[in-house]
Amino acid sequence: MTDLRKTVAIVGVDESDEIGKVPDKSNLTHHAEAAYNALEDAGMSMKDVNGLFTAGTSTLNLAEYLGIEPSFTDTTAVGGSSFIIHIAHAMAAINAGYCDVALVTHGEAGRSRRSRPGGDAADPGSQFETPYGFLGAPINYAMAARRYMHEYGEDKTRQAMAEVAVATRKWAQLNPKAYMQDDMSFDDYHNSRWISWPFHLLDCCLVTDAGGAYVITSAERARDAKKKPVWVLGAAESHDHNLISQMPDLTRTVAKNTGPLALERSGVTHDDIDLAMIYDSFTYTVLATLESLGFCGPGEAPDFVANQRTAPGGDFAMNTSGGGLSYTHSGMYGMFLVLEAVRQLRGECGDRQLDDPKLCLINGTGGSLSSTGTTVLAVD
């Protein structure tokens, strides 16, 4: 297999001008603001871009809106993992010579959306799950979490989910852009209202308006970038189902394949990782992902995250932005995992900054625990 380590780097990242509750801006406005902000961060302009990547909207719409005529275009859309997967796709396109400056954007008025989602009545989900009450992500993920509780213990799992929620909120309180800044105690978690058992409100991600973007380019151009390049070491992607009823194992995601492969391609091990950015659509997503990636064994995540190990001051730094649980979550959260990873590796995170991190593993999840993209980023 061709060694692509450090052949491309991320050189610019940013959000849209406002995130959270922004009722007067459309999806495309969030895309555009984030794109211009990320390019400015990279010391580039829209004229430099010849590769365009996004999910959830057509690059036909986006390119026209931004005034780009790309030589490479990619609208891979497999849920929230898409923007991590785009890193590998951009790396492949750049190394193949199809483009040399790739712009990856996300924009979603998830909280203030002007249209209502609707599925095709002929789709398998509409036929075989909706009639039985599977009406959205909280219900689908709740079924998976319930299976995990059955296998590994209800009380133990509940406490682990609380550990994740409380630790993530502590990181959010150090992030001025985070939507949720209030204190959260374990009692607050346990007393929050039920959404879909076994999920409390504080097990569930936010619903916000937000955009984000990053710029990825060749090693040659990256060395002349405005800021320190963040190198892509390795990546992997996969999906093993669409409907939650067809998930091979409700306690393990396909990160069991992408995690080890991304590490192997990067030439590093779990012990080398300084920061883990793990998609947290729900607290349970984190537990299943940590085990699937191989940071701990099946059923061991509750012990792994115990005693606020992932909170500020803990010895396993995770989701330092405040995550989808407390920072922002516009619908497809994967983009924001990348932004925080790059900022931490560049040393730009202020009060929440880690002590000189060199390696970050990012894992995005999409659909109903369906798709996974895993990437390892590094700085010199």
N, C-alpha and C positions, 0 to 999 in steps of 0.2 A: 504494500500500500504506500502511496506517495506521502511523504512527510510534509505537511503543510504548516507546521508550527512556525509562528511568527512571520508568516508571509503576508498577513493583513493585520491591521490594527484599527481600533475604534478611536477616533480623534476628536469627536464632538458629541455632546449629549445635552439635552435640556427638555423641560416641560413646556407646555403652552403657557401663555402669559398669566392666566388664572386657572386654578384647578379647585375642585370642590363642588360648590353649587354656583353654576354660571348659566343662568337661564337664557341669556341673550346671545349665546354663541352656538353655532352648529358644529356638527362633526368635522366638516372641512375647515372651519375656522381654527379648531384645535389642531388639526393636522398642520395647517399652514404656519401658525404661530410657533409650534414646536419645531418645525422644519427650519424656519429662519433663525430661531434661537440656537439650535444645535449647530447650524452652519457658522453662525457667528462665533460660537464656542470653539469651533475648529479653525477659525481664521479663513473660512472659505465663503463662497457665495453660491447662489443657485446656478450660476453659469458653469461652475465646476462639476456639477452633478451629471453623470451619464448612466447611472443605474438607479432604479426606483423600485422600492419594495414596500408593501403594506398588506394588511388583512382587514376584511370587513367592509372595504369599499374597493371599487375598481381603480386601477392605476390610470385608466382612461380619464376618469373624473379628476383624480388627484393631479396627474401631469398637466392637464389643461388648466386647472386651478392655479398651479404653481408656475406654469410657463416653462415646463421641461419637455424636451423631446428625447427620451432615454434610448440608449442603445441596448439596454437590458431591462426587462420588466418582470416583476414577480408578485403575484397576489396569493401565494400560498396561505390558506386559511384553515387552520385546524384548531380554532379556539385560542385561548390565552397563551398557549405555548408558541404561537406562530412567530412572535417577534424574537424569540430565542433561536428558533429554527432558521429565521432569515439570516442570522449571523453566518451559519454554515453555507447557506445558499449564496450569500454575497462573497464569501471566501472562495467558493468554487467558481463563480462568475469572474471575479477579479483575476484569479490564477489562470483561467481559460482565455483571458484577454477580451472578454465581452464588455467590460467596463473597468474603470479604475477609481471612481469615487461613487460609492453607493449611499443613498439616502434612504433610511428606513423610518417610516412615520406611523404614528397611531393617533387617532382622534375619535372621541366618542362622548357624546352628551348623554351618558348613561343615566344620569339622574333627571335631566331635563329634556329627554328625547322628544322629538316632535312627531315621531311615528311610533306605532305599536308593532312589536314583533309578531309574526304569524307564520306558521309552518304550512307546508303542503300536506293536505289531508291524505294524500296517497303515500307519504313517507312512512317508513316502518314505525317510527316513534309515534306518529299520529294514529296509526292503526292498532298497534300492539302494546303501547305503554300508556298513552294519554287516557284511554277509557278506564284504566285501572288506577288512576290517580297520580301518575307521574307527570307533574305539571311544572316542573322547573328544578333548578339546581339544588335548592335546599332539600327537597324531597329525595332526589337522586343520591346526593352525597350522604344524606341521613341514613339511607338504607345500607350504604357501604360502612358507615361508622358503626351502625348497630351490629353488623356482622363481626367487625373487629372486636367490639365489646363482648360479643358472645364467645369468641375464641380466646380472648386474652384477659377478660375481666372488666366488668362494668365500672366499678369504683376506681380502679387503676387507670382506666382510659379516661374517665371523666376528669380526674385530677390532672392528667397529662394535657388534656385540652385546655383546662384552666391555666396551666403553666404557660402554654403557648400564647394564649390571649393576653395574659397579664404582662409577660415579658415583652411582647410586641408593642403593647401600649407604652411601656417605659421607653422604648426606642423612639416612638412617635413623639413623645414629649420633648425629645431633643431635636426634633425636625420642625423648623418653622413652617414648612409647607404641609405638614400633616393635618388632616381634617379633624381628627379626634385628639384633643389635647388634655381632656379631663383625666384626673386620677382614676385608676381602676384597681380595686382590691379583689381578692379571691371571693369575698362575700358579694361584691358587686357582680362578679361573673355568675356565681351560683344563683343569685336572686334575679338575674335578668330574665325577661319573659321568654317563654318557649316559642320557637318558630316552627320547627319540624323535629319531633323527638328523634334522637337525643340532643338536638341542637338548641341551645339558648341563643338569644339575639347576639351575644358577644362571641359566639362561635362562628358567626357569619361575616363575610367581607362587607365592606361599605358598598354603596352605589353612588358614584360621583360623576361629575363632568371633568374630563381631563384629556390632555394630549401629551405625547412624548415623541422624541425622535433621537436617532443617533446617526452619526456619519462614520462609515467604515471605508478604508482605503488601502492601497498597496503599501508594502513596507517602504518602498522608495519614497513615496509621497508622505508617508507617516513621519518619517525622520525629520521632515521640514515643517511639521505641523506646529500650530500655535502653542499647544500644550503637550505634556508627556504622553506618548502613545501608549495605549493599553492593548497589548498583543493578544490575539486569539491563538491559544495553544491547540485546542482540539474541540470537537463537537460531535454529537450524535443525535438522531431523531427517530421516532417511531410512533405508531399507534396500533392498538390491538382490539379496539371495538368502537362502536358509536353508541348504541343503546346501553344504558347501565345494566339492563337485564342480561346483556350478552358479555359483560365483563368477566374474563376468565377467572379472576380471583379478586373479590371485593376488598381484600386487605393488601393487595400489592399492585402497583402501577407498572407500566412498561418502562419506567425508569430503572427497573431491574436489568434491562438491556442497555439503555442509553447511558446510564451512569458509568458502569465499568468500561464501556467502549470509549466514552469521552475521556476518561482518565487514562486509559491505555494510549489513545491517540495523542494525548498531551504529554505522556511520559512522566506522570506524577501519580501519587497515591493519596488516599484519604487523609493521611497524616500531614501531608504537605499543605492542605487547604487552610487558609487564614480566615476566610469568610464564606458562608453559605447563604446564597439568596434563593429561597425556596418559595414557590408559589403557594400562597395561603388564602385560597378562596374560602376555605373553612379551616378551623383548627385541625380537623381530622386529616385534611390534605397533607399537612406538614408531617404528621406521624407516619402516615403510609409512605410518603416520599422519602423521609430519612431512612426508613428500613429498606425500601426498594433500591435506593442509591447505594446501600451498603455501609452507611455510617454506623449502623447497628443491625442486629439480627431481627427476624420476625418476632413480634411481640415485645421487643426491647425498647421501643421508642419512649414509652412512659418513664422508664428509668433513665434513659438518655437525656431527657429534657427536664428531669426533676430538679427541684431546689433552684429554680430560676437560672439554670445553666446557660440559657440562650439570651438572657437579659443583659443590659449594660453591666459590665464588671464580671460577667460569667466567662467561662473558658471555652465556650463554643459560640462565636459571634454569628448571628443569624438574623436576617431581615432587619438590618439596622436603620432602614428608613421609616419603619413603623408598619411596613407591609400593606397588603390589601385589607387587613383587618382594621388598621387605624390611620394609614397615610392616605391612600387613595385607591379606588378600584372602579374604573369606568365601564367595566364589562369584560375586557380582555387585558389582564393586568401585566402580562409578561414583559411589555416594554419597560415598565418601571423597575423591574428587577435589574435590567441592564444599566439604567441610568445610575442607580445607587451603587452598583458594583464598580462602574467606571469612576465615580466620584470618590469612593473609598480608596481605590487603588491609586488615584491621583492625589489623595490627601486633602480633599476639599469639603469635608463633612462637618467642620466646626466642632460643636460640643459632643457630637456622636462619633467623631473620627477615631478609628482604631489606630493602634500603634504600629505604623509602617507595614501594612499588609502587602504581600507580594502576589498571592494567588487567590482567586475567587472562583468557586463553582456556582453556576447558575442553573437552576432547574425549573422549567416552566411546565405547567399542566394545562390541558385544554379539554373542552367537551365535558363529558361526565366521567372524569378521571380517565379520559380516553387517549389523549396524545401527550407526548413528552418530548421536550428538547432540552438537552444538557450541553453546556458549554463551559470551558475553563478559560479564564482570562488571567493575564499576568502583566506585571511591569518589570522593567530591568532593575 
